Amino acid sequence: MKGPSSQRDLRKLLCELLRLFYAKEWVSGTGGGICSTIGKKAVLMAPTGVHKERVTPPDLFVVDPLSGDIIRPSKNRSLQLSECNPIFCAIINRRGAGSVMHSHALSGVLAADLAGTSDHVVFEGLEMLKGIRGCSNLDKHPVPVIHNTSREPDLIGQINDMINRTDFSRSFAILVRDHGAYIWGEDVWESKRHAEIYHFLFEATVARARYRLKGGN
């Protein structure tokens, strides 16, 4: 699907997606966020600490993806730039992402628990794996899991470590224990698709684990 033809349309689309993600309970309680590149030199990014379903197009910030500096602030001067900023920029710069969303969905938290003492969770045996770029329904798809910190920017070291790992090169998500997930794609539409697919994988794998724990086959 072709992306928005103007920054104005992209701003509207990001706000629309925040409302959609809120309805799915992925960005509730002011948590979560979204961003998308504008060409190669700027990123539109949602503010922090606000009810995401109420974010409007003028509320978004424009950020330099290389430095993380604000190019153009929100028109609402009371708003602050997302604490996800360094993480979003790292994923854009080092994984070639065009859009990143941050989820606080319960399914992501529970999926991360399945890693136990490991640093990843493997998703397999599900048709929906086909929705991840480069995957088939026969693949075993490992997604990295990192530990939570008291402040979002403090995750950046672990994020960079996982981005560098070749065994996670086909993953478009990183799970954060007790927190949620970062999910991305080459543009806003692939990011949306990957978000929907990964949340399905989280939910299905957690449900299967519970079923097996109760003695199911």
C-alpha positions in Angstrom: 0.0 0.0 0.0 1.3 3.4 -1.0 2.2 5.8 1.9 0.9 9.3 2.5 1.9 11.8 -0.2 2.4 14.7 2.2 3.6 15.4 5.7 0.1 16.7 6.5 -1.4 13.3 5.5 1.2 11.4 7.4 0.5 13.4 10.5 -3.2 12.5 10.2 -2.4 8.8 9.6 -0.1 8.5 12.6 -2.9 10.0 14.8 -5.4 7.6 13.2 -3.1 4.6 14.0 -2.7 5.8 17.6 -6.5 5.7 18.0 -6.6 2.2 16.4 -3.8 1.0 18.7 -5.6 2.5 21.7 -8.8 0.6 20.8 -6.7 -2.6 20.7 -5.3 -1.7 24.2 -1.7 -1.5 22.9 -1.2 2.2 24.0 -3.5 2.6 26.9 -2.8 4.8 30.0 -0.7 7.3 28.0 1.9 4.6 27.3 3.3 3.6 24.0 4.0 5.7 20.9 4.7 5.8 17.2 7.0 7.5 14.7 7.6 7.6 10.9 10.3 9.0 8.7 9.8 12.0 6.4 12.2 11.3 3.6 15.7 10.6 5.0 16.4 13.6 7.2 13.4 13.9 9.6 11.1 11.8 11.7 7.6 12.6 12.9 7.1 11.4 16.5 4.3 11.4 19.0 4.7 13.2 22.3 5.1 11.5 25.7 2.9 11.3 28.7 -0.4 12.0 26.9 -3.5 10.0 26.1 -2.4 8.6 22.7 -6.0 8.4 21.4 -6.3 12.2 21.8 -3.1 13.1 20.0 -3.8 15.5 17.0 -1.6 16.2 13.9 -0.2 19.5 15.3 0.9 17.7 18.5 3.6 15.7 16.7 7.3 16.6 16.8 9.8 16.6 13.9 13.1 15.1 14.9 16.6 14.7 13.3 17.0 10.8 13.2 20.8 11.0 13.4 21.1 13.3 16.4 17.7 12.9 18.0 17.5 16.7 18.2 14.1 18.4 17.7 13.8 20.1 14.3 10.3 21.4 14.9 8.5 21.2 18.2 4.9 20.4 18.8 2.6 23.3 18.3 1.3 22.5 21.8 4.1 23.9 23.9 3.1 22.0 27.0 3.9 18.6 25.3 7.3 16.9 25.6 9.1 14.7 23.0 8.6 10.9 23.5 11.2 9.2 25.8 11.3 6.6 23.0 13.2 9.1 20.8 16.7 7.5 21.1 15.3 4.0 20.7 13.2 5.0 17.6 16.2 6.7 16.1 18.5 3.8 16.7 16.1 1.4 15.0 15.6 3.8 12.1 19.4 4.3 11.6 20.6 0.8 12.2 17.8 -1.4 10.9 16.6 0.8 8.1 13.1 1.2 9.6 10.8 3.8 8.2 8.3 3.6 11.1 8.4 2.2 14.6 5.6 1.7 17.1 6.0 1.1 20.9 3.4 -1.2 22.5 2.4 -1.6 26.1 0.1 -4.5 25.3 -0.3 -7.2 28.0 0.3 -9.9 25.4 3.8 -8.6 24.8 4.6 -8.6 28.5 3.3 -12.2 28.9 5.2 -13.3 25.7 8.4 -12.0 27.2 7.8 -14.0 30.3 8.0 -17.2 28.1 11.7 -16.5 27.5 12.4 -17.6 31.1 16.2 -17.2 31.6 16.8 -16.9 27.8 17.3 -13.7 25.8 14.6 -14.5 23.2 11.3 -16.2 22.4 10.8 -18.4 19.4 7.5 -18.1 17.5 6.6 -21.1 15.3 3.8 -23.3 13.9 1.5 -20.4 13.1 0.2 -19.3 9.7 0.4 -15.7 10.6 4.2 -15.8 10.5 3.8 -15.2 6.8 2.9 -11.6 7.6 6.5 -10.9 8.8 8.7 -9.8 5.9 10.9 -12.7 4.8 9.1 -15.3 6.9 7.1 -18.4 6.1 4.6 -20.4 8.2 7.3 -23.1 8.5 9.9 -20.8 10.1 11.1 -20.7 13.6 11.2 -16.9 14.3 13.3 -15.8 17.3 12.5 -12.4 18.8 14.9 -10.8 21.3 13.9 -10.1 24.9 15.6 -7.5 27.0 15.3 -6.3 30.7 13.3 -3.3 31.7 14.8 -0.2 33.2 13.3 2.7 35.3 13.6 5.1 32.4 13.0 4.4 28.7 16.2 6.0 27.3 18.2 3.6 29.5 17.1 0.7 27.3 19.3 2.0 24.5 22.3 -0.1 25.3 20.4 -3.4 25.3 18.5 -2.3 22.2 21.8 -1.6 20.3 23.2 -5.0 21.5 20.1 -6.8 20.1 20.2 -4.8 16.8 23.8 -6.0 16.3 23.0 -9.6 16.8 23.0 -11.5 13.5 20.7 -14.2 14.9 18.0 -11.6 15.3 18.5 -10.0 11.9 15.2 -11.2 10.6 13.2 -9.9 13.6 11.2 -6.7 13.3 10.5 -6.6 17.1 12.2 -6.4 20.5 10.3 -7.5 23.6 11.0 -5.7 26.9 10.3 -7.7 30.1 7.5 -6.3 32.3 7.0 -3.4 29.7 6.0 -4.2 26.1 7.5 -4.2 22.7 9.1 -2.2 19.9 7.9 -3.2 16.4 8.9 -1.7 13.1 8.8 -1.9 9.3 10.1 -0.2 6.2 7.2 2.3 6.2 4.2 3.1 8.2 2.0 0.4 6.5 4.5 -2.4 7.1 5.0 -1.2 10.7 1.2 -1.5 11.1 1.1 -4.9 9.6 4.0 -6.2 11.6 2.4 -4.8 14.8 -0.8 -6.7 14.1 1.1 -9.9 13.2 3.4 -9.8 16.2 0.5 -9.1 18.6 -1.3 -12.1 17.2 1.9 -14.2 17.6 2.2 -13.0 21.2 -1.4 -13.9 22.1 -1.4 -17.2 20.3 1.9 -18.4 21.8 0.9 -17.3 25.4 -2.5 -19.1 25.0 -0.8 -22.3 23.8 1.7 -22.2 26.7 -1.2 -21.9 29.2 -3.1 -24.7 27.5 0.0 -27.0 27.7 0.5 -26.0 31.3 -3.0 -27.2 32.1 -2.2 -30.6 30.5 -3.2 -30.1 26.9 -1.3 -31.7 24.1 
